[in-house]
């Protein structure tokens, strides 16, 4: 059940018993095509501080599309687990993946173990079946674990709710800002903080977050735009046209991004792209990418952070995907989508008694044609009515969302629906529990 944590190890596990206050960064390559995938271990690094959670280390909250597990070599006890999704797995659902084999990078931070461990990385498909798995030993005293130290890139706090051990640490990375544009980056970071914490439930939980700005200068200003034959030399190597979708702005260079963050205490990453062109992306427990100057910057940032931070799924439908991402026989792991296979694990407890399934939509103003404040209020009211509305996860049939409208569906509403709000609250409680 979402929010009822699945215990994989000892509940009373003490961080100091098994781990140093340091970070072990593990780099991998994920490779293959739609038929077969593989995981390859590349390199291990160390940094001096651990910024992740220090309790419930051996528990999972959301399933995601992958998992990294650290076990004690002698006893087999699970010491640490984290789940994630990857750009590689998104790519596997494209037509291109049926024609060519490709490789994608992945980097994961785990706390530095005090004694030898076994690390397992697992990828799963849309049916929650394991498609690739790698298990390898790791000795914290291995002389080939490279200490990274600091990247020498300036970083500073934009907002600090508390110390690293007790807060969720969010890093904003400058992308497409030259050294001469760092004043603009600073102002844009302030806008990120204002935008994020203007929305509930983030506003009420602001004291649980730290936000650090990483002033990584690019040689060229602005983004790479392949469909315009425009390639820039930027810090994080983001570009539009990911998977040939013009507005999908993302980076495949996760190792480079983690290099930029060497020595920075972080758990979640926002890549802030110096651009006025609409675009962005969010991948659960990987990164959020958003632009700085588009008129819908605030809305896009919060939507994409909903993906990356809370694992929320898209609630709109296009029906143009090459492959169905939410098959009818599998309950999605995203807390705001259901195929009704296991609806009791989702928001069944929030649906008013007698609500029909599927829930008929109410007559509300078209979000693209809003003219008056009254129409805006009517549209926003639709975000608070909980039901089981058909259409979501890019499919108009067979997938259901909690509310008629929500920030995870359209930009024109002010808020998350009650189900998405609860999901954000719950995952924050998980990260910040002691």
BELNOR-V733487 format. One record per pair of residues at least 12 apart in sequence whose C-alpha atoms are under 10 Angstrom apart, sorted by the first residue. I is the first residue (numbers start at 1). J is the second residue. D is the distance in whole Angstrom. If there is no record, write none. Layout:
i	j	d
I	J	D
I	J	D
//
This chain:
i	j	d
1	61	9
1	62	9
1	333	10
1	335	10
1	342	9
1	343	10
1	344	8
1	345	4
1	346	7
1	347	10
2	60	10
2	61	7
2	62	7
2	63	9
2	333	8
2	334	9
2	335	7
2	344	9
2	345	6
2	346	6
2	347	9
2	423	8
2	426	9
2	427	10
3	60	10
3	61	6
3	62	8
3	335	9
3	345	9
3	346	9
3	422	9
3	423	8
3	425	10
3	426	6
3	427	8
3	429	9
3	430	8
4	60	9
4	61	8
4	62	10
4	345	9
4	426	9
5	56	9
5	59	6
5	60	6
5	61	5
5	62	9
5	430	8
6	56	10
6	58	9
6	59	6
6	60	6
6	61	7
6	62	9
6	63	10
7	56	8
7	57	9
7	58	7
7	59	5
7	60	7
7	61	9
7	78	10
8	56	9
8	57	9
8	58	5
8	59	5
8	60	8
8	77	9
8	78	7
8	79	9
8	80	9
8	81	8
9	56	9
9	57	8
9	58	5
9	59	7
9	71	10
9	77	7
9	78	5
9	79	7
9	80	8
9	81	9
10	56	8
10	57	9
10	58	7
10	59	9
10	77	8
10	78	8
10	79	8
11	55	9
11	56	7
11	57	9
11	58	8
11	59	8
12	55	8
12	56	8
12	57	10
13	54	9
13	55	7
13	56	7
13	57	8
13	58	8
13	79	8
14	54	8
14	55	7
14	56	9
14	57	9
14	79	10
15	53	9
15	54	6
15	55	7
15	56	9
15	57	8
15	79	9
15	80	10
15	111	9
15	113	10
16	54	9
16	113	10
16	114	9
17	113	9
17	114	8
18	72	9
18	79	7
18	80	10
18	111	9
18	112	9
18	113	6
18	114	6
18	115	8
19	50	10
19	54	9
19	79	9
19	80	10
19	110	10
19	111	6
19	112	5
19	113	4
19	114	5
19	115	8
20	48	9
20	49	9
20	50	8
20	111	7
20	112	5
20	113	6
20	114	6
20	115	10
21	47	9
21	48	7
21	49	5
21	50	5
21	51	9
21	54	10
21	111	7
21	112	7
21	113	9
21	114	10
21	165	10
22	46	7
22	47	6
22	48	4
22	49	4
22	50	5
22	51	8
22	52	10
22	109	10
22	110	9
22	111	6
22	112	5
22	113	9
23	45	8
23	46	6
23	47	5
23	48	6
23	49	6
23	50	5
23	51	8
23	52	9
23	108	10
23	109	6
23	110	6
23	111	5
23	112	5
23	113	9
23	147	10
23	263	9
23	265	9
24	44	7
24	45	6
24	46	5
24	47	7
24	48	9
24	49	9
24	50	9
24	108	8
24	109	6
24	110	5
24	111	6
24	112	5
24	113	8
24	140	9
24	145	9
24	146	10
24	147	9
25	43	8
25	44	6
25	45	5
25	46	6
25	47	8
25	107	7
25	108	6
25	109	5
25	110	6
25	111	9
25	112	9
25	145	9
25	146	10
25	147	10
25	148	10
25	255	10
25	258	9
25	262	10
26	41	8
26	42	8
26	43	6
26	44	5
26	45	7
26	46	9
26	106	8
26	107	6
26	108	5
26	109	6
26	110	8
26	119	10
26	145	10
26	255	10
27	40	9
27	41	6
27	42	5
27	43	5
27	44	6
27	45	8
27	105	8
27	106	6
27	107	4
27	108	7
27	109	9
27	254	9
27	255	7
27	258	9
28	40	5
28	41	5
28	42	5
28	43	7
28	44	9
28	104	9
28	105	6
28	106	5
28	107	6
28	108	8
28	121	9
28	254	10
28	255	9
29	41	7
29	42	7
29	43	10
29	88	10
29	103	6
29	104	6
29	105	5
29	106	6
29	107	9
29	255	10
30	86	9
30	87	10
30	88	7
30	89	9
30	102	8
30	103	6
30	104	5
30	105	6
30	106	7
30	123	9
30	132	9
31	88	8
31	89	10
31	101	7
31	102	6
31	103	4
31	104	6
31	105	9
31	132	10
32	88	9
32	92	9
32	97	8
32	98	10
32	100	8
32	101	5
32	102	6
32	103	7
32	104	9
32	132	10
33	88	9
33	89	10
33	91	9
33	92	6
33	93	10
33	94	10
33	96	9
33	97	5
33	98	6
33	99	8
33	100	6
33	101	5
33	102	7
33	103	9
34	89	9
34	91	9
34	92	5
34	93	7
34	94	8
34	95	9
34	96	9
34	97	5
34	98	5
34	99	8
34	100	9
34	101	8
35	92	9
35	97	8
35	98	7
35	101	9
35	131	9
36	92	10
36	101	9
36	131	7
36	132	8
37	88	10
37	89	10
37	92	9
37	101	9
37	102	10
37	103	10
37	123	9
37	131	7
37	132	6
37	133	9
38	103	9
38	122	10
38	123	9
38	131	8
38	132	5
38	133	7
38	134	8
39	103	10
39	104	10
39	105	10
39	106	10
39	121	8
39	122	8
39	123	9
39	132	7
39	133	7
39	134	6
39	135	9
40	105	10
40	106	10
40	121	10
40	133	9
40	134	7
40	135	10
40	136	10
41	106	10
41	121	9
41	134	8
41	135	9
41	136	8
42	105	10
42	106	10
42	107	10
43	107	10
43	144	8
43	145	8
43	146	8
44	107	10
44	108	10
44	109	10
44	138	9
44	140	10
44	142	9
44	144	8
44	145	5
44	146	6
44	147	9
44	148	10
45	109	9
45	144	8
45	145	5
45	146	5
45	147	6
45	148	6
45	149	10
45	262	10
46	109	9
46	110	10
46	111	10
46	112	8
46	140	9
46	145	7
46	146	6
46	147	5
46	148	6
46	149	8
46	262	9
46	263	9
47	109	10
47	111	10
47	112	9
47	146	9
47	147	6
47	148	6
47	149	6
47	150	8
47	262	7
47	263	6
47	264	9
47	265	10
48	112	9
48	147	8
48	148	9
48	149	7
48	150	9
48	262	10
48	263	7
48	264	10
48	265	10
49	111	9
49	112	9
49	164	9
49	165	10
49	263	8
49	264	9
49	265	7
49	266	10
50	109	9
50	110	8
50	111	6
50	112	8
50	164	8
50	165	8
50	263	10
50	264	10
50	265	7
50	266	8
50	267	9
51	109	9
51	110	10
51	111	9
51	163	9
51	164	6
51	165	6
51	166	9
51	167	8
51	168	8
51	169	7
51	170	10
51	264	9
51	265	5
51	266	6
51	267	6
52	109	8
52	110	8
52	111	8
52	164	8
52	165	7
52	166	9
52	167	9
52	168	8
52	169	8
52	265	9
52	266	7
52	267	6
52	268	10
52	431	8
52	432	9
53	80	10
53	110	10
53	111	9
53	164	9
53	165	7
53	166	8
53	167	8
53	168	8
53	169	10
53	267	9
53	430	9
53	431	6
53	432	7
53	433	8
53	434	9
54	80	10
54	111	9
54	165	7
54	166	8
54	431	9
54	432	9
54	433	8
54	434	7
55	80	10
55	430	9
55	431	8
55	432	8
55	433	7
55	434	6
56	79	10
56	80	8
56	81	9
56	430	8
56	431	8
56	432	10
56	433	8
56	434	8
57	70	10
57	78	9
57	79	6
57	80	5
57	81	6
57	82	8
57	111	10
57	431	10
58	70	9
58	71	9
58	77	9
58	78	6
58	79	5
58	80	5
58	81	5
58	82	8
59	78	9
59	79	9
59	80	8
59	81	6
59	82	8
59	83	10
59	430	9
60	80	9
60	81	7
60	82	7
60	83	7
60	430	9
61	81	10
61	82	9
61	83	8
61	310	10
61	333	10
61	426	9
61	427	7
61	430	7
61	431	9
62	82	9
62	83	7
62	84	9
62	284	10
62	310	9
62	311	7
62	333	7
62	334	7
62	335	8
62	427	9
63	82	9
63	83	6
63	84	8
63	85	9
63	124	10
63	128	9
63	311	9
63	332	9
63	333	6
63	334	8
64	82	9
64	83	6
64	84	5
64	85	6
64	86	9
64	123	9
64	124	9
64	125	10
64	128	9
64	283	10
64	284	7
64	285	9
64	311	7
64	332	9
64	333	6
64	334	8
65	83	7
65	84	6
65	85	5
65	86	7
65	89	8
65	90	10
65	122	8
65	123	6
65	124	5
65	125	7
65	126	8
65	127	10
65	128	8
65	129	10
65	130	9
65	284	9
65	333	8
66	82	9
66	83	6
66	84	5
66	85	6
66	86	8
66	89	9
66	121	7
66	122	5
66	123	4
66	124	6
66	125	9
66	128	9
66	130	9
66	131	10
66	132	9
66	133	10
67	81	7
67	82	6
67	83	4
67	84	6
67	85	8
67	120	8
67	121	6
67	122	5
67	123	7
67	124	9
67	133	10
68	80	8
68	81	6
68	82	5
68	83	6
68	84	8
68	108	8
68	109	10
68	110	9
68	119	7
68	120	6
68	121	5
68	122	7
68	123	9
68	133	10
68	134	10
68	135	10
69	81	5
69	82	7
69	83	9
69	110	9
69	117	10
69	118	8
69	119	6
69	120	5
69	121	7
69	122	9
69	135	9
70	82	9
70	110	8
70	111	9
70	113	9
70	116	10
70	117	6
70	118	6
70	119	5
70	120	7
70	121	9
70	135	10
70	136	10
70	137	10
70	138	9
71	113	10
71	116	9
71	117	5
71	118	5
71	119	6
71	120	8
71	137	9
72	113	9
72	114	10
72	115	8
72	116	7
72	117	5
72	118	6
72	119	9
72	137	10
73	115	8
73	116	6
73	117	5
73	118	6
73	119	9
73	137	8
73	138	9
73	139	9
74	115	9
74	116	8
74	117	8
74	118	9
75	117	10
76	117	9
76	118	8
77	117	10
77	118	10
78	117	10
78	118	9
78	119	10
79	111	10
79	113	9
79	117	9
79	118	10
80	110	8
80	111	8
80	113	10
80	119	10
81	110	9
81	119	10
81	120	10
81	121	10
82	108	9
82	109	9
82	110	8
82	121	10
82	285	9
83	121	10
83	122	9
83	123	10
83	284	8
83	285	7
83	286	10
84	108	9
84	122	10
84	123	9
84	283	8
84	284	6
84	285	5
84	286	7
84	308	9
84	311	9
85	106	10
85	123	9
85	124	9
85	282	10
85	283	6
85	284	5
85	285	7
85	286	7
85	287	10
85	308	9
85	311	9
86	104	9
86	105	9
86	106	8
86	123	9
86	252	10
86	282	10
86	283	6
86	284	8
86	285	9
86	286	7
86	287	9
87	104	8
87	105	9
87	106	9
87	242	10
87	243	10
87	250	9
87	251	9
87	252	7
87	282	10
87	283	7
87	284	10
87	286	9
87	287	10
88	102	9
88	103	8
88	104	6
88	105	8
88	106	9
88	252	9
89	104	9
89	123	8
89	124	9
89	125	8
89	126	9
90	243	9
90	283	9
90	325	9
91	104	10
91	242	9
91	243	7
92	125	9
92	322	10
92	323	9
93	125	10
93	126	9
93	321	8
93	322	7
93	323	5
93	324	8
93	325	7
94	243	8
94	321	8
94	322	6
94	323	7
95	243	10
95	321	9
95	322	6
95	323	8
96	243	8
96	244	10
96	322	10
103	252	9
104	252	6
104	253	8
104	254	9
105	251	10
105	252	7
105	253	6
105	254	6
105	255	7
105	256	9
106	252	9
106	253	8
106	254	6
106	255	7
106	258	10
106	286	9
107	253	10
107	254	6
107	255	6
107	256	10
107	257	9
107	258	7
107	286	9
108	121	10
108	254	10
108	255	10
108	258	9
108	285	9
108	286	9
109	258	9
109	266	10
109	267	8
112	139	10
112	140	7
113	138	9
113	139	8
113	140	6
113	141	10
114	139	9
114	140	7
114	141	9
115	138	9
115	139	7
115	140	6
115	141	8
116	137	7
116	138	6
116	139	4
116	140	6
116	141	8
116	142	9
117	136	9
117	137	6
117	138	5
117	139	6
117	140	8
118	135	7
118	136	6
118	137	4
118	138	6
118	139	9
119	134	8
119	135	6
119	136	5
119	137	6
119	138	7
120	133	7
120	134	6
120	135	4
120	136	7
120	137	9
121	133	6
121	134	5
121	135	7
121	136	9
122	134	7
122	135	9
125	325	9
126	323	10
126	324	8
126	325	6
126	326	6
126	327	7
126	329	10
126	330	8
126	331	9
126	332	8
126	333	10
127	325	9
127	326	8
127	327	7
127	328	9
127	329	8
127	330	6
127	331	8
127	332	9
128	330	8
128	331	9
128	332	9
128	333	9
147	262	10
148	259	8
148	262	6
148	263	7
149	262	7
149	263	6
149	264	10
150	259	9
150	260	9
150	261	8
150	262	5
150	263	4
150	264	7
151	216	10
151	258	10
151	259	7
151	260	6
151	261	7
151	262	5
151	263	7
151	264	9
152	216	9
152	260	9
152	261	10
152	262	8
152	263	9
153	214	7
153	215	6
153	216	6
153	217	8
153	259	10
153	260	7
153	261	8
153	262	9
153	263	9
153	264	9
154	213	8
154	214	6
154	215	6
154	216	7
154	217	10
154	260	10
154	264	10
155	171	9
155	172	9
155	173	9
155	212	7
155	213	5
155	214	4
155	215	6
155	216	9
155	261	9
155	263	10
155	264	7
156	171	10
156	186	10
156	211	9
156	212	5
156	213	5
156	214	7
156	215	8
156	264	9
157	170	10
157	171	9
157	172	10
157	210	7
157	211	6
157	212	4
157	213	6
157	214	9
158	171	10
158	172	9
158	186	8
158	187	10
158	189	7
158	190	7
158	192	10
158	193	8
158	210	8
158	211	6
158	212	6
158	213	6
159	189	10
159	190	9
159	193	8
159	206	9
159	207	9
159	209	8
159	210	6
159	211	5
159	212	7
159	213	9
160	206	9
160	207	8
160	208	9
160	209	7
160	210	4
160	211	6
160	212	8
161	205	9
161	206	7
161	207	4
161	208	6
161	209	5
161	210	5
161	211	8
162	207	7
162	208	7
162	209	7
162	210	7
163	208	9
163	209	9
163	210	8
164	208	10
164	209	9
164	210	8
164	265	7
164	266	9
164	267	10
165	265	10
165	432	9
165	434	10
166	207	10
166	208	7
166	209	9
166	210	10
166	431	9
166	432	6
166	433	8
166	434	8
167	206	10
167	207	8
167	208	5
167	209	5
167	210	6
167	211	10
167	267	10
167	428	9
167	431	8
167	432	6
167	433	10
168	206	10
168	207	9
168	208	6
168	209	5
168	210	6
168	211	8
168	265	10
168	266	8
168	267	7
168	268	8
168	428	8
168	431	7
168	432	7
169	208	9
169	209	6
169	210	5
169	211	6
169	212	8
169	264	10
169	265	7
169	266	5
169	267	5
169	268	6
169	269	9
170	209	7
170	210	6
170	211	5
170	212	6
170	213	9
170	264	10
170	265	8
170	266	6
170	267	6
170	268	5
170	269	6
170	270	7
170	309	10
171	210	8
171	211	6
171	212	5
171	213	6
171	214	7
171	261	8
171	264	8
171	265	8
171	266	6
171	267	8
171	268	6
171	269	5
171	270	6
171	271	8
171	272	10
171	287	10
172	185	10
172	188	10
172	189	7
172	192	9
172	193	10
172	211	7
172	212	6
172	213	5
172	214	6
172	215	9
172	216	10
172	261	10
172	266	9
172	268	9
172	269	6
172	270	5
172	271	6
172	272	6
172	288	9
172	289	10
173	185	9
173	189	9
173	212	9
173	213	6
173	214	5
173	215	7
173	216	7
173	217	10
173	235	9
173	236	8
173	257	8
173	260	8
173	261	8
173	269	7
173	270	6
173	271	5
173	272	6
173	273	9
173	289	10
174	186	9
174	188	10
174	189	9
174	213	8
174	214	6
174	215	5
174	216	5
174	217	7
174	218	8
174	234	9
174	235	7
174	236	8
174	260	10
174	270	9
174	271	6
174	272	5
174	273	7
174	274	8
175	214	10
175	215	9
175	216	7
175	217	7
175	218	7
175	220	10
175	221	8
175	222	8
175	223	8
175	233	10
175	234	6
175	235	6
175	236	6
175	237	8
175	238	8
175	271	6
175	272	6
175	273	5
175	274	6
175	275	9
175	289	10
175	290	10
175	291	9
175	292	10
176	216	9
176	217	7
176	218	5
176	219	8
176	220	6
176	221	5
176	222	4
176	223	6
176	224	9
176	232	8
176	233	8
176	234	5
176	235	7
176	236	8
176	237	9
176	238	9
176	271	10
176	272	8
176	273	6
176	274	5
176	275	8
177	215	8
177	216	8
177	217	6
177	218	5
177	219	8
177	220	7
177	221	5
177	222	7
177	223	9
177	234	8
177	235	8
177	272	9
177	273	8
177	274	6
177	275	9
178	215	9
178	216	8
178	217	5
178	218	5
178	219	6
178	220	6
178	221	5
178	222	9
178	233	10
178	234	9
178	235	9
178	274	10
179	215	8
179	216	8
179	217	5
179	218	7
179	219	8
179	220	9
179	221	9
180	217	9
180	218	10
180	221	9
181	215	10
181	217	8
181	218	10
181	221	8
181	274	9
182	215	7
182	216	9
182	217	8
183	215	10
184	274	9
184	292	10
185	213	9
185	214	9
185	215	8
185	216	10
185	217	10
185	272	8
185	273	9
185	274	8
185	292	9
186	213	8
186	214	10
186	215	8
187	292	10
188	272	8
188	273	10
188	274	9
188	291	10
188	292	6
188	293	8
189	211	9
189	212	9
189	213	7
189	214	10
189	272	8
189	292	9
190	211	10
190	213	9
191	292	9
191	297	9
191	298	8
192	211	10
192	270	9
192	272	9
192	290	10
192	292	8
192	297	9
192	298	7
192	301	8
192	302	9
193	206	10
193	210	10
193	211	8
193	298	10
194	298	9
195	297	9
195	298	5
195	299	8
195	300	10
195	301	8
195	302	7
196	298	8
196	299	9
196	301	8
196	302	6
196	303	10
196	305	9
197	209	10
197	302	9
198	298	9
198	302	10
198	414	10
198	415	10
199	298	10
199	299	10
199	302	8
199	414	8
199	415	7
199	416	8
199	421	10
200	414	10
200	415	7
200	416	8
200	417	10
200	421	7
200	424	9
200	425	9
201	415	9
201	416	9
201	418	10
201	420	9
201	421	6
201	422	8
201	423	10
201	424	7
201	425	7
201	428	10
202	302	10
202	421	9
202	424	8
202	425	8
202	428	9
204	425	10
205	425	8
205	428	8
205	429	10
208	428	8
208	429	9
208	431	10
208	432	7
209	428	9
209	432	10
210	265	10
210	266	9
211	265	10
211	266	9
211	268	10
211	269	10
211	270	10
212	264	8
212	265	8
212	266	8
212	269	10
213	264	10
213	270	10
213	272	10
214	260	8
214	261	7
214	264	8
214	271	10
215	235	10
215	260	9
216	234	9
216	235	6
216	236	9
216	257	10
216	260	7
216	261	9
217	234	8
217	235	6
217	236	10
218	232	9
218	233	6
218	234	4
218	235	5
218	236	8
218	237	9
219	232	8
219	233	5
219	234	6
219	235	8
220	232	6
220	233	5
220	234	6
220	235	9
221	233	8
221	234	8
221	273	10
221	274	7
221	275	9
222	234	8
222	273	7
222	274	5
222	275	6
222	276	9
222	277	10
222	291	10
223	237	9
223	238	7
223	239	6
223	240	8
223	249	9
223	273	7
223	274	7
223	275	6
223	276	10
223	277	9
223	291	9
224	237	8
224	238	7
224	239	5
224	240	6
224	241	9
224	249	9
224	273	10
224	275	10
225	238	9
225	239	6
225	240	5
225	241	7
225	242	10
225	246	8
225	247	10
225	249	9
225	277	10
226	239	7
226	240	7
226	241	6
226	242	9
226	244	9
226	246	9
227	240	8
227	241	7
227	244	9
227	245	10
227	246	7
228	240	10
234	273	10
235	256	8
235	257	8
235	260	8
235	271	10
236	250	9
236	251	7
236	252	9
236	253	7
236	254	8
236	255	9
236	256	6
236	257	6
236	258	9
236	259	10
236	260	8
236	271	8
236	272	10
236	273	9
237	250	8
237	251	6
237	252	8
237	253	7
237	254	9
237	256	8
237	257	9
238	250	5
238	251	4
238	252	7
238	253	8
238	257	10
238	271	9
238	272	10
238	273	8
238	280	10
238	289	8
239	251	6
239	252	9
239	273	9
239	279	10
239	280	10
240	277	9
240	278	10
240	279	7
240	280	8
241	279	9
242	280	10
242	281	10
245	279	10
246	278	9
246	279	8
247	277	8
247	278	6
247	279	4
247	280	7
247	281	9
248	278	9
248	279	6
248	280	6
248	281	6
248	282	10
248	289	9
248	290	10
249	273	9
249	277	10
249	278	9
249	279	5
249	280	5
249	281	6
249	282	9
249	288	10
249	289	7
249	290	8
249	291	9
250	271	9
250	273	10
250	279	9
250	280	7
250	281	6
250	282	8
250	283	10
250	287	9
250	288	8
250	289	6
250	290	9
251	271	9
251	281	10
251	287	9
251	289	8
254	286	9
254	287	9
257	269	9
257	271	9
257	287	10
267	285	8
267	286	9
267	287	10
267	309	10
267	431	10
268	284	10
268	285	7
268	286	7
268	287	7
268	288	8
268	305	9
268	308	8
268	309	7
269	282	10
269	285	9
269	286	7
269	287	5
269	288	6
269	289	8
269	305	9
269	308	9
269	309	9
270	282	9
270	286	9
270	287	6
270	288	5
270	289	6
270	290	7
270	301	9
270	304	9
270	305	8
270	308	9
271	287	7
271	288	6
271	289	5
271	290	6
271	291	8
271	292	10
272	288	8
272	289	6
272	290	5
272	291	6
272	292	6
272	301	9
273	289	7
273	290	6
273	291	5
273	292	6
273	293	9
274	290	9
274	291	6
274	292	5
274	293	7
274	294	10
275	290	9
275	291	5
275	292	6
275	293	6
275	294	7
276	291	7
276	292	6
276	293	4
276	294	4
276	295	8
276	296	10
276	297	9
277	290	10
277	291	7
277	292	9
277	293	7
277	294	6
277	295	9
277	296	10
277	297	10
278	290	9
278	291	7
278	292	9
278	293	9
278	294	6
278	295	8
278	296	8
278	297	8
278	300	9
279	291	7
279	292	10
279	294	9
279	296	10
279	297	9
279	300	8
279	301	10
280	297	10
280	300	7
280	301	8
280	303	10
280	304	7
281	300	9
281	301	9
281	303	9
281	304	6
281	305	9
281	307	8
281	308	9
282	300	10
282	301	9
282	302	10
282	303	8
282	304	5
282	305	6
282	306	8
282	307	5
282	308	5
282	309	8
282	311	9
282	312	10
282	313	10
283	304	8
283	305	9
283	306	9
283	307	6
283	308	5
283	309	8
283	310	10
283	311	8
283	312	10
283	313	10
284	304	10
284	305	9
284	306	9
284	307	6
284	308	4
284	309	6
284	310	7
284	311	5
284	312	8
284	313	10
284	334	10
285	305	10
285	307	9
285	308	5
285	309	6
285	310	8
285	311	8
286	307	10
286	308	6
286	309	9
287	304	9
287	305	8
287	307	9
287	308	6
287	309	8
288	301	8
288	302	10
288	303	10
288	304	6
288	305	6
288	306	9
288	307	8
288	308	6
288	309	8
289	301	8
289	304	7
289	305	8
289	308	9
290	302	9
290	303	10
290	304	8
290	305	9
296	411	8
296	412	9
297	411	10
298	411	9
299	407	8
299	408	10
299	410	9
299	411	6
299	412	8
299	413	9
299	414	8
299	415	9
300	407	9
300	408	10
300	410	9
300	411	7
302	407	8
302	408	9
302	411	9
302	415	10
302	416	9
303	406	10
303	407	6
303	408	6
303	409	9
303	410	9
303	411	8
303	415	10
303	416	9
304	407	10
304	408	8
306	407	9
306	408	8
306	416	9
306	420	8
306	421	10
306	423	10
306	424	8
307	334	9
307	408	9
309	424	8
309	427	8
309	428	9
310	334	9
310	335	9
310	420	9
310	421	10
310	423	7
310	424	6
310	425	9
310	426	9
310	427	6
310	428	8
311	333	8
311	334	6
311	335	7
311	336	9
311	420	10
311	423	9
311	424	9
311	427	9
312	333	9
312	334	5
312	335	6
312	336	6
312	337	8
312	408	7
312	420	7
312	423	8
312	424	9
313	332	9
313	333	9
313	334	6
313	335	8
313	336	6
313	337	7
313	392	8
313	393	6
313	394	10
313	401	9
313	408	7
313	409	9
313	420	10
314	334	9
314	336	9
314	337	8
314	392	6
314	393	5
314	394	7
314	401	9
314	406	10
314	407	9
314	408	6
314	409	6
314	410	9
315	336	8
315	337	7
315	389	10
315	390	10
315	391	7
315	392	4
315	393	5
315	394	7
315	395	9
315	396	10
315	399	9
315	400	8
315	401	6
315	402	9
315	403	9
315	404	9
315	405	8
315	406	8
315	407	9
315	408	6
315	409	5
315	410	8
316	390	10
316	391	7
316	392	5
316	393	6
316	394	6
316	395	8
316	396	8
316	401	9
316	405	9
316	406	10
316	408	8
316	409	5
316	410	8
317	390	10
317	391	6
317	392	5
317	393	6
317	394	4
317	395	5
317	396	5
317	397	9
317	399	9
317	409	9
318	391	9
318	392	9
318	393	9
318	394	5
318	395	6
318	396	7
319	391	10
319	392	10
319	393	9
319	394	6
319	395	5
319	396	7
319	397	9
320	394	8
320	395	8
321	394	7
321	395	8
324	393	9
324	394	8
324	395	8
325	393	7
325	394	8
325	395	9
326	338	9
326	339	8
326	392	9
326	393	7
326	394	9
326	395	8
326	398	8
326	399	7
327	339	8
327	398	8
327	399	9
328	340	8
328	341	8
328	397	10
328	398	7
328	399	8
329	341	7
329	342	10
330	342	8
331	343	8
331	345	9
331	346	10
331	399	10
332	346	10
332	393	9
332	399	9
333	345	10
333	346	9
334	346	9
334	393	10
334	420	10
334	423	9
335	347	8
335	401	10
335	402	10
335	419	8
335	420	7
335	422	9
335	423	7
335	424	10
336	392	9
336	393	10
336	400	8
336	401	6
336	402	6
336	403	9
336	408	9
336	417	9
336	418	10
336	419	6
336	420	6
336	421	10
336	422	10
336	423	8
337	388	9
337	389	10
337	390	10
337	391	9
337	392	7
337	393	7
337	399	7
337	400	6
337	401	5
337	402	7
337	419	10
337	420	10
338	388	9
338	389	10
338	390	9
338	391	10
338	392	9
338	393	9
338	398	9
338	399	6
338	400	5
338	401	7
338	402	9
339	390	9
339	392	10
339	397	9
339	398	6
339	399	5
339	400	6
339	401	9
340	357	10
340	388	9
340	398	8
340	399	8
340	400	8
343	388	10
343	400	10
346	402	9
346	419	9
346	423	10
347	386	9
347	387	9
347	388	9
347	401	10
347	402	7
347	418	10
347	419	7
347	420	10
347	422	10
347	423	10
348	386	10
348	387	9
348	388	9
348	402	9
350	385	10
350	386	7
350	387	8
350	402	9
350	418	9
350	419	8
351	385	9
351	386	6
351	387	5
351	388	8
351	402	9
351	419	10
352	385	9
352	386	8
352	387	8
353	387	10
355	386	9
355	387	7
355	388	8
356	387	8
356	388	8
356	389	10
357	387	8
357	388	6
357	389	8
357	390	9
357	400	9
358	387	8
358	388	5
358	389	6
358	390	6
358	391	10
358	398	10
358	400	8
358	401	10
359	386	9
359	387	6
359	388	5
359	389	5
359	390	7
359	400	9
359	401	10
359	402	9
359	403	9
359	404	9
360	387	9
360	388	9
360	389	7
360	390	9
360	404	9
361	382	9
361	387	9
361	388	10
361	389	7
361	390	9
361	403	9
361	404	6
361	405	10
362	382	8
362	385	10
362	404	8
363	378	9
363	379	10
363	382	10
364	376	10
364	377	10
364	378	6
364	379	6
364	380	10
364	381	9
364	382	8
364	404	9
364	405	10
365	377	10
365	378	7
365	379	6
365	380	10
365	382	10
366	379	8
366	412	10
367	379	7
367	380	10
367	405	9
367	410	8
367	411	9
367	412	6
367	413	8
368	410	10
368	411	10
368	412	8
370	412	9
376	412	9
376	413	8
376	414	9
377	413	9
377	414	10
379	404	9
379	405	8
379	406	10
379	412	8
379	413	7
379	414	9
380	404	10
380	405	8
380	406	8
380	407	10
380	412	9
380	413	6
380	414	7
380	415	7
380	416	10
380	417	9
381	404	10
381	405	9
381	406	10
381	413	9
381	414	10
381	415	10
381	417	10
382	403	7
382	404	6
382	405	6
382	406	8
382	413	9
382	417	9
383	402	9
383	403	6
383	404	6
383	405	5
383	406	5
383	407	8
383	409	10
383	413	8
383	414	9
383	415	7
383	416	7
383	417	5
383	418	8
383	419	10
384	402	9
384	403	7
384	404	9
384	405	8
384	406	8
384	415	9
384	416	8
384	417	6
384	418	6
384	419	9
385	402	8
385	403	6
385	404	7
385	405	9
385	417	8
385	418	8
385	419	10
386	401	9
386	402	5
386	403	5
386	404	8
386	405	10
386	417	8
386	418	7
386	419	8
387	400	9
387	401	8
387	402	5
387	403	6
387	404	8
387	419	10
388	400	6
388	401	6
388	402	5
388	403	7
388	404	9
389	401	5
389	402	6
389	403	6
389	404	6
389	405	10
390	402	9
390	403	10
390	404	9
391	404	9
392	408	10
392	409	8
393	409	10
401	419	9
402	417	8
402	418	8
402	419	6
402	420	8
403	416	9
403	417	6
403	418	8
403	419	8
403	420	10
404	417	9
405	417	8
406	418	9
406	419	10
406	420	8
407	420	9
408	420	8
//
